[in-house]
């Protein structure tokens, strides 16, 4: 066996020390190469804990997340006599849970403010949490006409606080009357509206006529209502989250490439998934990130959708 000289020994020791100071492969893999902002997650989602949610977001590569709370659990027509409490019965937590988690993880999580739209105290309850630092109203997911007086009061509140309002648009169930949206966009030009969910994404297709079909498949003809709203109104943005958003990307990849190109300044990444994994086929949010990376027309557009648009809109640092 060759004996090491003092010089060889020192060189070997220094090299080993340098390697020890480098991050391990596991650590490097856990550190996102590029930041991602997720504008659509929930506390207590199907009983997922805060720690599980934080781990899920990190596994997806998300660096900052906006939590969207549910409104109060009440029995009234706008909540389907209570059936639609906790954001459609998924167990999503309310304002206080979102605030608590954002304070628990101040660099990673931000919170929104929400309430059942037509409760008399809705405006005051939402304003309370906006005053505490909330950066969005929503997710608004209640059974009212999209242009109802109560809804319009919240659109005005969003303008007053200069925060967006996120709408779950689902034919026959939530925020009814999709065709009325342009009137609201015109009436409240200082309000930023973010469209989300089945009816929003089904209507990328100009030939979508059966509004009861919430997850249409097959080829898409450009020029649907959603396409037009994004093109015609500077205060209209899109939330790419949930199965409906992923379906819009994957049902016709050729169309999706053009859609992401046309609206690259208006599309925001969101996950809205309830799994504990944060990767692979079990995680719809991770699949959406992969689809955006695959279908975005170029790297610049990809970064806008996954990060820059949300950073600018929500004034995140």
N, C-alpha and C positions, 0 to 999 in steps of 0.2 A: 504493500500500500504506500502511495506517494505521500510524503509528509508535506504539509503546507508551510510555505515560508511565512514570515510575519506579514509581508506585503500581500501575499495571496489571502491570508486569513482576514486582514483588514478589508480587502476588496470584497471578499465574499460576504463578510458581516454587513458591510455598508449596503451592498446590493439587496441582501435579505431584509435589512431594515427598511429600505425604500419600498420593496414589494409589500411589506407589512403595512406601510402607510397608505397604499393604494386601496380604493374601495374594492370589496370583493365582488365577484361576478353577480352574486345575488343582490348585493346592495345597489350595484350599477343598474341592474335590471329593474329595480324598484323605483329608480329615479327617472321620471319622465324626461325624454330628450327634448320634447316640445310641450309647452303648456296647453291645457285644454280647459275650457269653461263649460260646465254643465248647468244649464239654466232651469232644469226641471227634475227635482228630486223631492222626496217626502220623508219626514220622520215617521217612525212606527209603521212603515209600509208593510202590511201583512205580518205584523209583529217583529219586524227586523229591528234590532237594537241600534243605538247610536254607534257603538263600536263596530258592529257588522256593516253599517252603512259607510262609515269612514274607510274601513278596509276595502269594501266594494269599490268605492270611488278611486282609491289609490290603485287597485288592481286594474281598473280601466285606463289608468294614466291621466285621470282628471286631477287638475291641480286646484281648481276653485269650483264650488258648487253653490247654487241658489236653492234654498229650501222653500217649497210652496206649501203653506199650511191649509188645513181644512177650515171650514166655518164651524159654528156651533152645531151641536147635535140637537135638532129640534124637529118636531112633527108639524109640517105645514105643506101645502101643495108644492112649493118650490123645492122641497127635499123629497118629493114622492112619499109624503107622510112618514118621513124618517128613513125610508129605504136607501136613499142616496146620501145619507150622512157619511162623514169621514171620506169625502170625495168618492162617492159611488160605492161605498161599503168596503173599501180596501183597508180601512183602519188608519188612514193618514192622521197624523197628529195636528193639533191646532196651533194657534199663534204662539203660545207660551213654549211649546215643545221646540218649535223652530228657533225661537230666540235663544232658548237654553243651549241647543246644540251649536249655534253660531258662536256663542260666548265660550263654549267648551273647546271649539276648534276655530279660533278667530282668524287664522290665516287661510283656512281652507273652505269655510262655510259662511254664507250670507243668508239672510232671511227675508221673506216677503210678509205681507199682511193680508188677511182675508176674513170674510164673514159672509153668511148667507145674505144674498143680495137684497132681499126685501124685508129683512128684519129692521125695525125702526132704529135700532142702535148700530146698524151696519157701518154707517159713515164714521161715527165716533170711534167704534172699535178699531176700524182699519187705520184711522188717523193716529190713534194711540200708538200703534206699532210702527207706523211710518215715522212718527216723532222719535221713536227709540232707535231708528236706524234702518228700518225696512226699505228695500230698494225695488219692490214690485208689488202690485196688487194681484192676488190670485193664488191658486188657480180658481178662477170663477167657473163653477161647475154646478149650476142650479137650473131648475126647470122654469125659466122665465123667457118671455119674448126678448130678443136681443135689443130691441128699442124700448123696453119698458121704462117707465119713469124711474124706478129704483135702479135699473142698470145705468141709465143716463147720469144719475147722481154720482155713481162711482166713476164713470168716464170723466166727469168734471173734476172729481177729487184727484184722479191720476194726473190730470193736467196741472192742478193746483200744486201738487207735490213734485211734479216733473219726474214721475216714475211711470214705467209701462204698466199695462194691465193685460194679463194673460187669460185668454178665453178658450174653454173646452167647447168646441163646436160639434154637436152631435145631433143629427136630425131626429126630431120627435122626443128628445130627452133633455138636452141641455142647450141653453142659449139659442132659442128657437128663432127661425126665420133668417137663414143664412143670406138670403137675397137682400135683406135689409141692411146688411153691414155697410155698404157704400154710403148710405145716408148718415150713419153714425160717424164714419170716417170724415165726411164733409162737415158735419155739424161740430165735431170736436177735433179740429185740425192740429191742436197742440197736444193731443193725447196720443201716445204710442200704443197701438194695439198689436198684440202678438197672437196669431192664430195657431191652434193646436187641435189635434184629435181627428176623428173619423171623417166628419163631413168636410172639414178643412182640406184634408189630404185627398179624399175621393174626388174633389172638384178641381184637381189639376187637369182633368180630362174634359175637353170641350164637349165630348159626347156622353158625359155622365148625366143621365136623365132620371135614373131610379135612385132617389135619395135614400131609400131604405137599404140600399146595398152599401154597407159601411166599409167593406174591405174589397173593392173591385179588383179584378185581376186583368191581365192582358195589356195589349198595346194602348198607348195614351196619345190622344190628339192634343197638341198644344192649344192654349187659348181658353182653358176652362176658367171658371169664376175665380178660383184661387190665383191662377196665373195672372188674370187681369187685375185683381185687387192689389197684388204685389207690384205690378208694373205701373198702375195708375195712381196709387196713393202713397206719398212719401212717409206717412205715419203707420203703414201696415208692414209688419214683420212676420216671420214664420218660425215656429218651434218644431224642430225636426224629430221630436221625441216620440216614444211609444211605438207599438206595433203598426199603427197607422202611418207614421212617418217612415218607418223602415219599409213597409209595403209600397209606399210611393216611390222609393228609390229602386226597389228590386223588381217590381212588376214589369218594368220596361226600362232597361238600363240605357238604351239609346236616348229615350226621352229624358231620363234623369240627368244625363250629362248636359244636355241643353238647358234643362231647368236650373241646375246648379250654376251654370255659366251665366244665364240671364239674370238670376236673382242672387248672385254671390254676395252682394252688399246687404241683403235683407234676411238671409237664412241664419238661424242660431242653432247650435247643437244643444240638444237636451236628451236625457236618457229615459226617465220615467219608468225604470225597470225595478222590480221588487225582489230580484234574486240576491243571494249572498255570495255569489262566485266572482262576478266582475270580469269574466273573460270567457272566450269560446262560445259555442252554440247555446250554452245555458243562459247567456247574458245578452238580452236584446240590445242594451245600450252599447256594448262592445261591438256587436254586429253593425250597429249604425255608424260607429266611428270607422270601422273597416270599409263600409260601403261608401262613405263620404271620401275617404282616402282613395278608393278605387275609381270613383266616378267624377270627382271634381276635375274640371278642365285643366287645371295646373296647380302647382304647389301654392301659389299665391292665393288662389280661390279657396283651397283647402284650409289654409291658415286663417283666412277670414271667417269661414264657417265654424271652425272648431274653436276659435279663440278671439280674433281681433274684433269681429262685429260685436260680440257680447262685452268685451272689455270696454269698448267705446260707448255702447248703449247704456251700460250700467255704471260707467265711470269707475271701474275697478282698477286697483293698482297692484 
